[in-house]
């Protein structure tokens, strides 16, 4: 009996060691956050040039623009039609490329889509290429993307499994939107780490459910731009948004796509997308073998959601800093324009460290009836403290 127990103990220890070994990542890749987006550094083929690519789960593969493809000497192997937000376009594709990630890990034989133009501040995007072969985990606490083998992978504790479908290489989550409390609209939404907004409803879904006349109050007008195709939008608040096994988000910013251009005839096959405003509040793991995404709330989960104040859309980044996300209205002559990324240290007598802890203080600021009541302290050039009072 003693020998049996000893052998059993030895077997259990061996099995535990095997499981731990199988749970080790194949690769761990550092990333940086740029304007709220995940950016990976890569090299293509034999080029020594380091590229900065957006990690975009709203894209099935990789993409760069034409001028960069020419400089890298990529060979065109075929043409294809691509669906982008707001429309469709014809693109060219280069197959058989090696893509080296910053850790030295190489993705072999990759197809790269070539678009006429991409985002100005980045070299392109890398989509769901890695997720086809590996469990892919993004940890915002550590700024790391890790790849694991599918077999015997175990999730960390404290999260929720969200079932997904993958009809065209994109991750689709059923969700429910309430523009006003008590009236819910069900739809299918892309899990889109390449999008900076919180939640967008695409034109066919908006038109079908008459969301713009459902009690929605627009705070400002803007446009969403994807691969050069622009679509007008109305931006405001939704009563709530929920999806399977995740806690409903209340009073969150929402973008509704208005009509105009190609989007009136555009039929993407899904109803909208969930962007980084929501996604970055979780560490997430994509497991295509099980058709699920595992979400674990990270350190930023309880930060206040983005909010409009005066002429600006403001939000807290992963470091807990209050920053300008965009200008939503023109700046009058003579008043300083705050650029995206500007760090706000205080608004009126409330410090940023106070606002991140107390949503009621933000609500008090939003309730002000005159712009001239808003005084903003921010970090200017050379890290100098600057103060402005908004004019009417």
GIDA-V564252 format. One line per field, one symbol per residue. phi: phi as a letter, one per 20 degrees, with the letter a starting at -180 (. if undefined). A space follows every 10 residues. Layout:
phi: ???
//
This chain:
phi: .ffgffffff ffffffffff ffefffbcdf cddclndecd eccdlefefe dddfecfecf bdbcefffgf femfefdadb dcecgorcbe cdcdemdede effnfdeele ecfddgbcff eceqbceegf ffdcfddddf fdlcdddcff fmfcffendc edfcdcfbnd eddfbcddfd gocdcebdcf ecfedefebc dfggffffel ffdeofdeea dbbdcclned cfcdcacdfa bcbgmdffed lefcddfeeq mfffdecfnb drbedfgegf ecfccecffd lbdddcgdfe gefgfgbebm ecedaeefen eecfeaedbf efgndfeeeg nfeedaclee ffffffebff ffffffffec ffedddebee fllefcccdf ef
//
